[in-house]
Amino acid sequence: MASFVRAAKFAGGGNKVRIGAVAVGWVLAAGDTAAVLAHHGWWGAGVAVRALLTAFSGTERTREWFERPRLSASAHL
């Protein structure tokens, strides 16, 4: 559920959205890691992909993208 809430806020951007996405990503990666240990090694691919996406969310370029000025609602018409 937290992933859907974060995804819905991506269009508006902002540093809080980015930090929240990183936090949710690491929590989910930790859960996937527990699944690898408890179930099957194929879950490891999910852990790797989720960890990479979460790590990329913390980079300087991603931070700049989230902090860029947004268009106003009237500009979309």
N, CA, C, O and CB atoms as a CASP TS submission, in Angstrom:
PFRMAT TS
TARGET T0000
AUTHOR 0000-0000-0000
METHOD Language model
MODEL 1
PARENT N/A
ATOM      1  N   MET     1       0.816  -1.180   0.000  1.00  0.00           N
ATOM      2  CA  MET     1       0.000   0.000   0.000  1.00  0.00           C
ATOM      3  C   MET     1       0.868   1.255   0.000  1.00  0.00           C
ATOM      4  O   MET     1       0.575   2.216  -0.710  1.00  0.00           O
ATOM      5  CB  MET     1      -0.933  -0.008   1.193  1.00  0.00           C
ATOM      6  N   ALA     2       1.924   1.243   0.789  1.00  0.00           N
ATOM      7  CA  ALA     2       2.807   2.409   0.860  1.00  0.00           C
ATOM      8  C   ALA     2       3.440   2.693  -0.497  1.00  0.00           C
ATOM      9  O   ALA     2       3.684   3.851  -0.839  1.00  0.00           O
ATOM     10  CB  ALA     2       3.900   2.194   1.918  1.00  0.00           C
ATOM     11  N   SER     3       3.703   1.661  -1.258  1.00  0.00           N
ATOM     12  CA  SER     3       4.282   1.846  -2.597  1.00  0.00           C
ATOM     13  C   SER     3       3.324   2.595  -3.511  1.00  0.00           C
ATOM     14  O   SER     3       3.748   3.461  -4.276  1.00  0.00           O
ATOM     15  CB  SER     3       4.643   0.492  -3.219  1.00  0.00           C
ATOM     16  N   PHE     4       2.037   2.270  -3.439  1.00  0.00           N
ATOM     17  CA  PHE     4       1.046   2.947  -4.272  1.00  0.00           C
ATOM     18  C   PHE     4       0.880   4.412  -3.872  1.00  0.00           C
ATOM     19  O   PHE     4       0.727   5.281  -4.730  1.00  0.00           O
ATOM     20  CB  PHE     4      -0.296   2.227  -4.182  1.00  0.00           C
ATOM     21  N   VAL     5       0.909   4.680  -2.568  1.00  0.00           N
ATOM     22  CA  VAL     5       0.795   6.056  -2.091  1.00  0.00           C
ATOM     23  C   VAL     5       1.986   6.871  -2.580  1.00  0.00           C
ATOM     24  O   VAL     5       1.812   7.994  -3.053  1.00  0.00           O
ATOM     25  CB  VAL     5       0.705   6.098  -0.544  1.00  0.00           C
ATOM     26  N   ARG     6       3.184   6.326  -2.474  1.00  0.00           N
ATOM     27  CA  ARG     6       4.396   7.025  -2.932  1.00  0.00           C
ATOM     28  C   ARG     6       4.333   7.250  -4.440  1.00  0.00           C
ATOM     29  O   ARG     6       4.667   8.332  -4.921  1.00  0.00           O
ATOM     30  CB  ARG     6       5.673   6.217  -2.561  1.00  0.00           C
ATOM     31  N   ALA     7       3.909   6.242  -5.178  1.00  0.00           N
ATOM     32  CA  ALA     7       3.850   6.359  -6.642  1.00  0.00           C
ATOM     33  C   ALA     7       2.858   7.438  -7.070  1.00  0.00           C
ATOM     34  O   ALA     7       3.100   8.140  -8.051  1.00  0.00           O
ATOM     35  CB  ALA     7       3.462   5.011  -7.273  1.00  0.00           C
ATOM     36  N   ALA     8       1.760   7.577  -6.358  1.00  0.00           N
ATOM     37  CA  ALA     8       0.769   8.592  -6.695  1.00  0.00           C
ATOM     38  C   ALA     8       1.307  10.004  -6.495  1.00  0.00           C
ATOM     39  O   ALA     8       0.842  10.942  -7.143  1.00  0.00           O
ATOM     40  CB  ALA     8      -0.481   8.395  -5.860  1.00  0.00           C
ATOM     41  N   LYS     9       2.273  10.162  -5.613  1.00  0.00           N
ATOM     42  CA  LYS     9       2.826  11.486  -5.320  1.00  0.00           C
ATOM     43  C   LYS     9       4.044  11.837  -6.176  1.00  0.00           C
ATOM     44  O   LYS     9       4.560  12.950  -6.074  1.00  0.00           O
ATOM     45  CB  LYS     9       3.203  11.565  -3.863  1.00  0.00           C
ATOM     46  N   PHE    10       4.507  10.929  -7.002  1.00  0.00           N
ATOM     47  CA  PHE    10       5.698  11.180  -7.815  1.00  0.00           C
ATOM     48  C   PHE    10       5.522  12.347  -8.774  1.00  0.00           C
ATOM     49  O   PHE    10       6.480  13.078  -9.023  1.00  0.00           O
ATOM     50  CB  PHE    10       6.056   9.943  -8.595  1.00  0.00           C
ATOM     51  N   ALA    11       4.337  12.542  -9.314  1.00  0.00           N
ATOM     52  CA  ALA    11       4.113  13.622 -10.277  1.00  0.00           C
ATOM     53  C   ALA    11       4.367  14.983  -9.648  1.00  0.00           C
ATOM     54  O   ALA    11       4.848  15.893 -10.323  1.00  0.00           O
ATOM     55  CB  ALA    11       2.689  13.560 -10.826  1.00  0.00           C
ATOM     56  N   GLY    12       4.055  15.136  -8.381  1.00  0.00           N
ATOM     57  CA  GLY    12       4.273  16.400  -7.693  1.00  0.00           C
ATOM     58  C   GLY    12       5.712  16.601  -7.270  1.00  0.00           C
ATOM     59  O   GLY    12       6.144  17.730  -7.033  1.00  0.00           O
ATOM     60  N   GLY    13       6.454  15.516  -7.175  1.00  0.00           N
ATOM     61  CA  GLY    13       7.867  15.608  -6.802  1.00  0.00           C
ATOM     62  C   GLY    13       8.049  16.063  -5.368  1.00  0.00           C
ATOM     63  O   GLY    13       7.141  15.966  -4.543  1.00  0.00           O
ATOM     64  N   GLY    14       9.223  16.554  -5.097  1.00  0.00           N
ATOM     65  CA  GLY    14       9.545  17.017  -3.757  1.00  0.00           C
ATOM     66  C   GLY    14      10.471  16.054  -3.049  1.00  0.00           C
ATOM     67  O   GLY    14      10.457  14.849  -3.299  1.00  0.00           O
ATOM     68  N   ASN    15      11.273  16.606  -2.162  1.00  0.00           N
ATOM     69  CA  ASN    15      12.276  15.814  -1.464  1.00  0.00           C
ATOM     70  C   ASN    15      11.639  14.779  -0.537  1.00  0.00           C
ATOM     71  O   ASN    15      12.178  13.683  -0.382  1.00  0.00           O
ATOM     72  CB  ASN    15      13.196  16.725  -0.670  1.00  0.00           C
ATOM     73  N   LYS    16      10.506  15.105   0.080  1.00  0.00           N
ATOM     74  CA  LYS    16       9.844  14.155   0.977  1.00  0.00           C
ATOM     75  C   LYS    16       9.363  12.921   0.224  1.00  0.00           C
ATOM     76  O   LYS    16       9.407  11.812   0.756  1.00  0.00           O
ATOM     77  CB  LYS    16       8.666  14.826   1.684  1.00  0.00           C
ATOM     78  N   VAL    17       8.907  13.105  -1.006  1.00  0.00           N
ATOM     79  CA  VAL    17       8.458  11.970  -1.820  1.00  0.00           C
ATOM     80  C   VAL    17       9.647  11.058  -2.124  1.00  0.00           C
ATOM     81  O   VAL    17       9.539   9.836  -2.020  1.00  0.00           O
ATOM     82  CB  VAL    17       7.791  12.462  -3.143  1.00  0.00           C
ATOM     83  N   ARG    18      10.771  11.649  -2.498  1.00  0.00           N
ATOM     84  CA  ARG    18      11.963  10.866  -2.825  1.00  0.00           C
ATOM     85  C   ARG    18      12.464  10.104  -1.599  1.00  0.00           C
ATOM     86  O   ARG    18      12.767   8.915  -1.694  1.00  0.00           O
ATOM     87  CB  ARG    18      13.073  11.781  -3.372  1.00  0.00           C
ATOM     88  N   ILE    19      12.553  10.769  -0.464  1.00  0.00           N
ATOM     89  CA  ILE    19      13.026  10.115   0.757  1.00  0.00           C
ATOM     90  C   ILE    19      12.058   9.003   1.169  1.00  0.00           C
ATOM     91  O   ILE    19      12.488   7.931   1.594  1.00  0.00           O
ATOM     92  CB  ILE    19      13.184  11.147   1.904  1.00  0.00           C
ATOM     93  N   GLY    20      10.765   9.255   1.043  1.00  0.00           N
ATOM     94  CA  GLY    20       9.780   8.216   1.352  1.00  0.00           C
ATOM     95  C   GLY    20       9.912   7.016   0.435  1.00  0.00           C
ATOM     96  O   GLY    20       9.777   5.875   0.876  1.00  0.00           O
ATOM     97  N   ALA    21      10.180   7.273  -0.853  1.00  0.00           N
ATOM     98  CA  ALA    21      10.356   6.170  -1.805  1.00  0.00           C
ATOM     99  C   ALA    21      11.591   5.337  -1.458  1.00  0.00           C
ATOM    100  O   ALA    21      11.565   4.110  -1.552  1.00  0.00           O
ATOM    101  CB  ALA    21      10.474   6.715  -3.241  1.00  0.00           C
ATOM    102  N   VAL    22      12.656   6.001  -1.064  1.00  0.00           N
ATOM    103  CA  VAL    22      13.872   5.282  -0.660  1.00  0.00           C
ATOM    104  C   VAL    22      13.597   4.440   0.587  1.00  0.00           C
ATOM    105  O   VAL    22      14.008   3.282   0.655  1.00  0.00           O
ATOM    106  CB  VAL    22      15.037   6.277  -0.393  1.00  0.00           C
ATOM    107  N   ALA    23      12.916   5.007   1.558  1.00  0.00           N
ATOM    108  CA  ALA    23      12.613   4.279   2.794  1.00  0.00           C
ATOM    109  C   ALA    23      11.728   3.059   2.510  1.00  0.00           C
ATOM    110  O   ALA    23      12.007   1.964   2.998  1.00  0.00           O
ATOM    111  CB  ALA    23      11.921   5.214   3.809  1.00  0.00           C
ATOM    112  N   VAL    24      10.679   3.245   1.736  1.00  0.00           N
ATOM    113  CA  VAL    24       9.792   2.128   1.398  1.00  0.00           C
ATOM    114  C   VAL    24      10.558   1.066   0.612  1.00  0.00           C
ATOM    115  O   VAL    24      10.376  -0.130   0.836  1.00  0.00           O
ATOM    116  CB  VAL    24       8.571   2.624   0.583  1.00  0.00           C
ATOM    117  N   GLY    25      11.407   1.504  -0.300  1.00  0.00           N
ATOM    118  CA  GLY    25      12.200   0.559  -1.095  1.00  0.00           C
ATOM    119  C   GLY    25      13.100  -0.309  -0.243  1.00  0.00           C
ATOM    120  O   GLY    25      13.185  -1.518  -0.460  1.00  0.00           O
ATOM    121  N   TRP    26      13.777   0.298   0.730  1.00  0.00           N
ATOM    122  CA  TRP    26      14.668  -0.495   1.578  1.00  0.00           C
ATOM    123  C   TRP    26      13.893  -1.441   2.493  1.00  0.00           C
ATOM    124  O   TRP    26      14.357  -2.546   2.773  1.00  0.00           O
ATOM    125  CB  TRP    26      15.549   0.425   2.414  1.00  0.00           C
ATOM    126  N   VAL    27      12.729  -1.023   2.958  1.00  0.00           N
ATOM    127  CA  VAL    27      11.906  -1.922   3.783  1.00  0.00           C
ATOM    128  C   VAL    27      11.462  -3.128   2.955  1.00  0.00           C
ATOM    129  O   VAL    27      11.499  -4.263   3.431  1.00  0.00           O
ATOM    130  CB  VAL    27      10.664  -1.169   4.353  1.00  0.00           C
ATOM    131  N   LEU    28      11.046  -2.877   1.722  1.00  0.00           N
ATOM    132  CA  LEU    28      10.627  -3.981   0.856  1.00  0.00           C
ATOM    133  C   LEU    28      11.808  -4.876   0.481  1.00  0.00           C
ATOM    134  O   LEU    28      11.652  -6.094   0.392  1.00  0.00           O
ATOM    135  CB  LEU    28       9.962  -3.437  -0.411  1.00  0.00           C
ATOM    136  N   ALA    29      12.979  -4.291   0.262  1.00  0.00           N
ATOM    137  CA  ALA    29      14.169  -5.101  -0.035  1.00  0.00           C
ATOM    138  C   ALA    29      14.520  -5.988   1.158  1.00  0.00           C
ATOM    139  O   ALA    29      14.924  -7.137   0.983  1.00  0.00           O
ATOM    140  CB  ALA    29      15.372  -4.193  -0.398  1.00  0.00           C
ATOM    141  N   ALA    30      14.367  -5.459   2.360  1.00  0.00           N
ATOM    142  CA  ALA    30      14.630  -6.263   3.555  1.00  0.00           C
ATOM    143  C   ALA    30      13.633  -7.421   3.655  1.00  0.00           C
ATOM    144  O   ALA    30      14.009  -8.535   4.019  1.00  0.00           O
ATOM    145  CB  ALA    30      14.559  -5.384   4.824  1.00  0.00           C
ATOM    146  N   GLY    31      12.379  -7.161   3.335  1.00  0.00           N
ATOM    147  CA  GLY    31      11.377  -8.234   3.339  1.00  0.00           C
ATOM    148  C   GLY    31      11.676  -9.296   2.298  1.00  0.00           C
ATOM    149  O   GLY    31      11.505 -10.488   2.554  1.00  0.00           O
ATOM    150  N   ASP    32      12.124  -8.865   1.120  1.00  0.00           N
ATOM    151  CA  ASP    32      12.500  -9.825   0.084  1.00  0.00           C
ATOM    152  C   ASP    32      13.702 -10.658   0.512  1.00  0.00           C
ATOM    153  O   ASP    32      13.788 -11.843   0.192  1.00  0.00           O
ATOM    154  CB  ASP    32      12.807  -9.101  -1.225  1.00  0.00           C
ATOM    155  N   THR    33      14.619 -10.040   1.228  1.00  0.00           N
ATOM    156  CA  THR    33      15.783 -10.777   1.718  1.00  0.00           C
ATOM    157  C   THR    33      15.342 -11.873   2.687  1.00  0.00           C
ATOM    158  O   THR    33      15.873 -12.983   2.651  1.00  0.00           O
ATOM    159  CB  THR    33      16.785  -9.820   2.406  1.00  0.00           C
ATOM    160  N   ALA    34      14.390 -11.570   3.537  1.00  0.00           N
ATOM    161  CA  ALA    34      13.862 -12.587   4.452  1.00  0.00           C
ATOM    162  C   ALA    34      13.198 -13.712   3.666  1.00  0.00           C
ATOM    163  O   ALA    34      13.294 -14.876   4.054  1.00  0.00           O
ATOM    164  CB  ALA    34      12.856 -11.960   5.445  1.00  0.00           C
ATOM    165  N   ALA    35      12.525 -13.378   2.563  1.00  0.00           N
ATOM    166  CA  ALA    35      11.894 -14.403   1.732  1.00  0.00           C
ATOM    167  C   ALA    35      12.936 -15.302   1.080  1.00  0.00           C
ATOM    168  O   ALA    35      12.714 -16.503   0.932  1.00  0.00           O
ATOM    169  CB  ALA    35      11.017 -13.754   0.660  1.00  0.00           C
ATOM    170  N   VAL    36      14.071 -14.729   0.690  1.00  0.00           N
ATOM    171  CA  VAL    36      15.152 -15.533   0.105  1.00  0.00           C
ATOM    172  C   VAL    36      15.621 -16.569   1.115  1.00  0.00           C
ATOM    173  O   VAL    36      15.809 -17.740   0.784  1.00  0.00           O
ATOM    174  CB  VAL    36      16.339 -14.634  -0.340  1.00  0.00           C
ATOM    175  N   LEU    37      15.806 -16.123   2.342  1.00  0.00           N
ATOM    176  CA  LEU    37      16.308 -17.033   3.377  1.00  0.00           C
ATOM    177  C   LEU    37      15.275 -18.097   3.760  1.00  0.00           C
ATOM    178  O   LEU    37      15.637 -19.228   4.081  1.00  0.00           O
ATOM    179  CB  LEU    37      16.714 -16.239   4.616  1.00  0.00           C
ATOM    180  N   ALA    38      14.003 -17.736   3.727  1.00  0.00           N
ATOM    181  CA  ALA    38      12.959 -18.651   4.182  1.00  0.00           C
ATOM    182  C   ALA    38      12.449 -19.583   3.092  1.00  0.00           C
ATOM    183  O   ALA    38      12.017 -20.699   3.383  1.00  0.00           O
ATOM    184  CB  ALA    38      11.814 -17.869   4.735  1.00  0.00           C
ATOM    185  N   HIS    39      12.493 -19.132   1.830  1.00  0.00           N
ATOM    186  CA  HIS    39      11.826 -19.900   0.787  1.00  0.00           C
ATOM    187  C   HIS    39      12.775 -20.414  -0.287  1.00  0.00           C
ATOM    188  O   HIS    39      13.201 -21.569  -0.254  1.00  0.00           O
ATOM    189  CB  HIS    39      10.765 -19.063   0.151  1.00  0.00           C
ATOM    190  N   HIS    40      13.096 -19.563  -1.220  1.00  0.00           N
ATOM    191  CA  HIS    40      13.816 -20.030  -2.390  1.00  0.00           C
ATOM    192  C   HIS    40      14.773 -18.948  -2.866  1.00  0.00           C
ATOM    193  O   HIS    40      14.500 -17.756  -2.720  1.00  0.00           O
ATOM    194  CB  HIS    40      12.840 -20.429  -3.511  1.00  0.00           C
ATOM    195  N   GLY    41      15.891 -19.370  -3.435  1.00  0.00           N
ATOM    196  CA  GLY    41      16.916 -18.442  -3.894  1.00  0.00           C
ATOM    197  C   GLY    41      16.517 -17.546  -5.050  1.00  0.00           C
ATOM    198  O   GLY    41      17.152 -16.516  -5.276  1.00  0.00           O
ATOM    199  N   TRP    42      15.471 -17.916  -5.792  1.00  0.00           N
ATOM    200  CA  TRP    42      15.061 -17.087  -6.926  1.00  0.00           C
ATOM    201  C   TRP    42      14.553 -15.725  -6.494  1.00  0.00           C
ATOM    202  O   TRP    42      14.506 -14.797  -7.302  1.00  0.00           O
ATOM    203  CB  TRP    42      13.993 -17.791  -7.724  1.00  0.00           C
ATOM    204  N   TRP    43      14.176 -15.593  -5.241  1.00  0.00           N
ATOM    205  CA  TRP    43      13.763 -14.289  -4.718  1.00  0.00           C
ATOM    206  C   TRP    43      14.938 -13.318  -4.729  1.00  0.00           C
ATOM    207  O   TRP    43      14.744 -12.105  -4.650  1.00  0.00           O
ATOM    208  CB  TRP    43      13.198 -14.429  -3.288  1.00  0.00           C
ATOM    209  N   GLY    44      16.142 -13.842  -4.827  1.00  0.00           N
ATOM    210  CA  GLY    44      17.342 -12.998  -4.842  1.00  0.00           C
ATOM    211  C   GLY    44      17.353 -12.014  -5.996  1.00  0.00           C
ATOM    212  O   GLY    44      17.891 -10.915  -5.859  1.00  0.00           O
ATOM    213  N   ALA    45      16.771 -12.380  -7.129  1.00  0.00           N
ATOM    214  CA  ALA    45      16.698 -11.457  -8.269  1.00  0.00           C
ATOM    215  C   ALA    45      15.846 -10.247  -7.909  1.00  0.00           C
ATOM    216  O   ALA    45      16.195  -9.120  -8.260  1.00  0.00           O
ATOM    217  CB  ALA    45      16.120 -12.168  -9.517  1.00  0.00           C
ATOM    218  N   GLY    46      14.751 -10.465  -7.224  1.00  0.00           N
ATOM    219  CA  GLY    46      13.901  -9.357  -6.782  1.00  0.00           C
ATOM    220  C   GLY    46      14.604  -8.457  -5.799  1.00  0.00           C
ATOM    221  O   GLY    46      14.454  -7.236  -5.843  1.00  0.00           O
ATOM    222  N   VAL    47      15.381  -9.065  -4.902  1.00  0.00           N
ATOM    223  CA  VAL    47      16.148  -8.278  -3.929  1.00  0.00           C
ATOM    224  C   VAL    47      17.150  -7.392  -4.658  1.00  0.00           C
ATOM    225  O   VAL    47      17.287  -6.211  -4.338  1.00  0.00           O
ATOM    226  CB  VAL    47      16.878  -9.204  -2.918  1.00  0.00           C
ATOM    227  N   ALA    48      17.847  -7.956  -5.632  1.00  0.00           N
ATOM    228  CA  ALA    48      18.865  -7.196  -6.361  1.00  0.00           C
ATOM    229  C   ALA    48      18.256  -6.034  -7.135  1.00  0.00           C
ATOM    230  O   ALA    48      18.779  -4.919  -7.102  1.00  0.00           O
ATOM    231  CB  ALA    48      19.620  -8.111  -7.317  1.00  0.00           C
ATOM    232  N   VAL    49      17.159  -6.292  -7.826  1.00  0.00           N
ATOM    233  CA  VAL    49      16.516  -5.233  -8.607  1.00  0.00           C
ATOM    234  C   VAL    49      15.980  -4.138  -7.686  1.00  0.00           C
ATOM    235  O   VAL    49      16.180  -2.953  -7.952  1.00  0.00           O
ATOM    236  CB  VAL    49      15.373  -5.812  -9.469  1.00  0.00           C
ATOM    237  N   ARG    50      15.311  -4.521  -6.619  1.00  0.00           N
ATOM    238  CA  ARG    50      14.759  -3.532  -5.692  1.00  0.00           C
ATOM    239  C   ARG    50      15.869  -2.711  -5.035  1.00  0.00           C
ATOM    240  O   ARG    50      15.724  -1.500  -4.868  1.00  0.00           O
ATOM    241  CB  ARG    50      13.911  -4.225  -4.617  1.00  0.00           C
ATOM    242  N   ALA    51      16.961  -3.350  -4.664  1.00  0.00           N
ATOM    243  CA  ALA    51      18.074  -2.624  -4.048  1.00  0.00           C
ATOM    244  C   ALA    51      18.695  -1.639  -5.030  1.00  0.00           C
ATOM    245  O   ALA    51      19.041  -0.521  -4.646  1.00  0.00           O
ATOM    246  CB  ALA    51      19.139  -3.603  -3.542  1.00  0.00           C
ATOM    247  N   LEU    52      18.842  -2.039  -6.296  1.00  0.00           N
ATOM    248  CA  LEU    52      19.391  -1.123  -7.303  1.00  0.00           C
ATOM    249  C   LEU    52      18.483   0.086  -7.525  1.00  0.00           C
ATOM    250  O   LEU    52      18.954   1.223  -7.550  1.00  0.00           O
ATOM    251  CB  LEU    52      19.604  -1.859  -8.626  1.00  0.00           C
ATOM    252  N   LEU    53      17.192  -0.158  -7.684  1.00  0.00           N
ATOM    253  CA  LEU    53      16.260   0.952  -7.891  1.00  0.00           C
ATOM    254  C   LEU    53      16.240   1.896  -6.694  1.00  0.00           C
ATOM    255  O   LEU    53      16.172   3.114  -6.858  1.00  0.00           O
ATOM    256  CB  LEU    53      14.853   0.420  -8.157  1.00  0.00           C
ATOM    257  N   THR    54      16.299   1.337  -5.508  1.00  0.00           N
ATOM    258  CA  THR    54      16.309   2.164  -4.305  1.00  0.00           C
ATOM    259  C   THR    54      17.605   2.952  -4.205  1.00  0.00           C
ATOM    260  O   THR    54      17.591   4.126  -3.835  1.00  0.00           O
ATOM    261  CB  THR    54      16.118   1.301  -3.055  1.00  0.00           C
ATOM    262  N   ALA    55      18.714   2.323  -4.529  1.00  0.00           N
ATOM    263  CA  ALA    55      19.998   3.035  -4.493  1.00  0.00           C
ATOM    264  C   ALA    55      20.037   4.165  -5.517  1.00  0.00           C
ATOM    265  O   ALA    55      20.559   5.244  -5.235  1.00  0.00           O
ATOM    266  CB  ALA    55      21.155   2.062  -4.746  1.00  0.00           C
ATOM    267  N   PHE    56      19.486   3.919  -6.706  1.00  0.00           N
ATOM    268  CA  PHE    56      19.448   4.973  -7.726  1.00  0.00           C
ATOM    269  C   PHE    56      18.567   6.137  -7.294  1.00  0.00           C
ATOM    270  O   PHE    56      18.792   7.272  -7.717  1.00  0.00           O
ATOM    271  CB  PHE    56      18.946   4.409  -9.056  1.00  0.00           C
ATOM    272  N   SER    57      17.569   5.873  -6.460  1.00  0.00           N
ATOM    273  CA  SER    57      16.688   6.937  -5.979  1.00  0.00           C
ATOM    274  C   SER    57      17.420   7.899  -5.052  1.00  0.00           C
ATOM    275  O   SER    57      16.948   9.012  -4.820  1.00  0.00           O
ATOM    276  CB  SER    57      15.486   6.340  -5.259  1.00  0.00           C
ATOM    277  N   GLY    58      18.537   7.496  -4.533  1.00  0.00           N
ATOM    278  CA  GLY    58      19.290   8.355  -3.625  1.00  0.00           C
ATOM    279  C   GLY    58      20.401   9.141  -4.282  1.00  0.00           C
ATOM    280  O   GLY    58      21.158   9.818  -3.586  1.00  0.00           O
ATOM    281  N   THR    59      20.528   9.078  -5.588  1.00  0.00           N
ATOM    282  CA  THR    59      21.634   9.768  -6.257  1.00  0.00           C
ATOM    283  C   THR    59      21.366  11.262  -6.409  1.00  0.00           C
ATOM    284  O   THR    59      20.238  11.727  -6.244  1.00  0.00           O
ATOM    285  CB  THR    59      21.885   9.150  -7.626  1.00  0.00           C
ATOM    286  N   GLU    60      22.415  11.995  -6.723  1.00  0.00           N
ATOM    287  CA  GLU    60      22.336  13.446  -6.906  1.00  0.00           C
ATOM    288  C   GLU    60      21.388  13.825  -8.046  1.00  0.00           C
ATOM    289  O   GLU    60      20.580  14.741  -7.897  1.00  0.00           O
ATOM    290  CB  GLU    60      23.727  14.017  -7.177  1.00  0.00           C
ATOM    291  N   ARG    61      21.479  13.137  -9.171  1.00  0.00           N
ATOM    292  CA  ARG    61      20.626  13.459 -10.326  1.00  0.00           C
ATOM    293  C   ARG    61      19.155  13.222 -10.017  1.00  0.00           C
ATOM    294  O   ARG    61      18.299  13.987 -10.460  1.00  0.00           O
ATOM    295  CB  ARG    61      21.038  12.628 -11.544  1.00  0.00           C
ATOM    296  N   THR    62      18.854  12.176  -9.267  1.00  0.00           N
ATOM    297  CA  THR    62      17.473  11.923  -8.881  1.00  0.00           C
ATOM    298  C   THR    62      16.986  13.010  -7.944  1.00  0.00           C
ATOM    299  O   THR    62      15.852  13.473  -8.064  1.00  0.00           O
ATOM    300  CB  THR    62      17.334  10.546  -8.223  1.00  0.00           C
ATOM    301  N   ARG    63      17.833  13.424  -7.011  1.00  0.00           N
ATOM    302  CA  ARG    63      17.483  14.503  -6.091  1.00  0.00           C
ATOM    303  C   ARG    63      17.171  15.778  -6.870  1.00  0.00           C
ATOM    304  O   ARG    63      16.205  16.473  -6.558  1.00  0.00           O
ATOM    305  CB  ARG    63      18.626  14.752  -5.084  1.00  0.00           C
ATOM    306  N   GLU    64      17.976  16.086  -7.872  1.00  0.00           N
ATOM    307  CA  GLU    64      17.744  17.280  -8.692  1.00  0.00           C
ATOM    308  C   GLU    64      16.418  17.184  -9.435  1.00  0.00           C
ATOM    309  O   GLU    64      15.698  18.176  -9.544  1.00  0.00           O
ATOM    310  CB  GLU    64      18.892  17.477  -9.692  1.00  0.00           C
ATOM    311  N   TRP    65      16.086  15.996  -9.950  1.00  0.00           N
ATOM    312  CA  TRP    65      14.833  15.831 -10.678  1.00  0.00           C
ATOM    313  C   TRP    65      13.635  16.084  -9.771  1.00  0.00           C
ATOM    314  O   TRP    65      12.678  16.742 -10.179  1.00  0.00           O
ATOM    315  CB  TRP    65      14.748  14.430 -11.283  1.00  0.00           C
ATOM    316  N   PHE    66      13.677  15.572  -8.554  1.00  0.00           N
ATOM    317  CA  PHE    66      12.565  15.754  -7.636  1.00  0.00           C
ATOM    318  C   PHE    66      12.437  17.195  -7.165  1.00  0.00           C
ATOM    319  O   PHE    66      11.343  17.616  -6.791  1.00  0.00           O
ATOM    320  CB  PHE    66      12.723  14.841  -6.451  1.00  0.00           C
ATOM    321  N   GLU    67      13.515  17.956  -7.171  1.00  0.00           N
ATOM    322  CA  GLU    67      13.476  19.333  -6.695  1.00  0.00           C
ATOM    323  C   GLU    67      13.264  20.346  -7.814  1.00  0.00           C
ATOM    324  O   GLU    67      13.258  21.547  -7.547  1.00  0.00           O
ATOM    325  CB  GLU    67      14.748  19.652  -5.968  1.00  0.00           C
ATOM    326  N   ARG    68      13.088  19.900  -9.061  1.00  0.00           N
ATOM    327  CA  ARG    68      12.915  20.839 -10.173  1.00  0.00           C
ATOM    328  C   ARG    68      11.560  21.530 -10.067  1.00  0.00           C
ATOM    329  O   ARG    68      10.622  20.984  -9.486  1.00  0.00           O
ATOM    330  CB  ARG    68      13.043  20.110 -11.535  1.00  0.00           C
ATOM    331  N   PRO    69      11.459  22.737 -10.632  1.00  0.00           N
ATOM    332  CA  PRO    69      10.166  23.433 -10.591  1.00  0.00           C
ATOM    333  C   PRO    69       9.123  22.696 -11.426  1.00  0.00           C
ATOM    334  O   PRO    69       9.444  22.152 -12.483  1.00  0.00           O
ATOM    335  CB  PRO    69      10.317  24.881 -11.094  1.00  0.00           C
ATOM    336  N   ARG    70       7.902  22.676 -10.967  1.00  0.00           N
ATOM    337  CA  ARG    70       6.803  22.011 -11.649  1.00  0.00           C
ATOM    338  C   ARG    70       5.980  23.020 -12.435  1.00  0.00           C
ATOM    339  O   ARG    70       5.942  24.204 -12.100  1.00  0.00           O
ATOM    340  CB  ARG    70       5.918  21.263 -10.645  1.00  0.00           C
ATOM    341  N   LEU    71       5.327  22.540 -13.475  1.00  0.00           N
ATOM    342  CA  LEU    71       4.409  23.375 -14.235  1.00  0.00           C
ATOM    343  C   LEU    71       3.128  23.568 -13.430  1.00  0.00           C
ATOM    344  O   LEU    71       2.725  22.687 -12.670  1.00  0.00           O
ATOM    345  CB  LEU    71       4.103  22.746 -15.621  1.00  0.00           C
ATOM    346  N   SER    72       2.506  24.698 -13.598  1.00  0.00           N
ATOM    347  CA  SER    72       1.221  24.910 -12.925  1.00  0.00           C
ATOM    348  C   SER    72       0.134  24.131 -13.661  1.00  0.00           C
ATOM    349  O   SER    72       0.332  23.712 -14.801  1.00  0.00           O
ATOM    350  CB  SER    72       0.864  26.429 -12.861  1.00  0.00           C
ATOM    351  N   ALA    73      -0.992  23.941 -13.021  1.00  0.00           N
ATOM    352  CA  ALA    73      -2.085  23.174 -13.625  1.00  0.00           C
ATOM    353  C   ALA    73      -2.613  23.834 -14.886  1.00  0.00           C
ATOM    354  O   ALA    73      -3.043  23.138 -15.806  1.00  0.00           O
ATOM    355  CB  ALA    73      -3.216  22.998 -12.630  1.00  0.00           C
ATOM    356  N   SER    74      -2.592  25.172 -14.953  1.00  0.00           N
ATOM    357  CA  SER    74      -3.096  25.869 -16.141  1.00  0.00           C
ATOM    358  C   SER    74      -2.159  25.719 -17.334  1.00  0.00           C
ATOM    359  O   SER    74      -2.589  25.907 -18.472  1.00  0.00           O
ATOM    360  CB  SER    74      -3.300  27.346 -15.835  1.00  0.00           C
ATOM    361  N   ALA    75      -0.907  25.388 -17.108  1.00  0.00           N
ATOM    362  CA  ALA    75       0.045  25.223 -18.203  1.00  0.00           C
ATOM    363  C   ALA    75      -0.210  23.944 -18.991  1.00  0.00           C
ATOM    364  O   ALA    75       0.279  23.808 -20.113  1.00  0.00           O
ATOM    365  CB  ALA    75       1.464  25.221 -17.665  1.00  0.00           C
ATOM    366  N   HIS    76      -0.959  23.015 -18.432  1.00  0.00           N
ATOM    367  CA  HIS    76      -1.226  21.744 -19.102  1.00  0.00           C
ATOM    368  C   HIS    76      -2.370  21.841 -20.095  1.00  0.00           C
ATOM    369  O   HIS    76      -2.604  20.900 -20.853  1.00  0.00           O
ATOM    370  CB  HIS    76      -1.532  20.677 -18.083  1.00  0.00           C
ATOM    371  N   LEU    77      -3.077  22.936 -20.112  1.00  0.00           N
ATOM    372  CA  LEU    77      -4.230  23.074 -21.018  1.00  0.00           C
ATOM    373  C   LEU    77      -3.826  23.337 -22.396  1.00  0.00           C
ATOM    374  O   LEU    77      -4.678  23.478 -23.273  1.00  0.00           O
ATOM    375  CB  LEU    77      -5.132  24.150 -20.579  1.00  0.00           C
TER
END
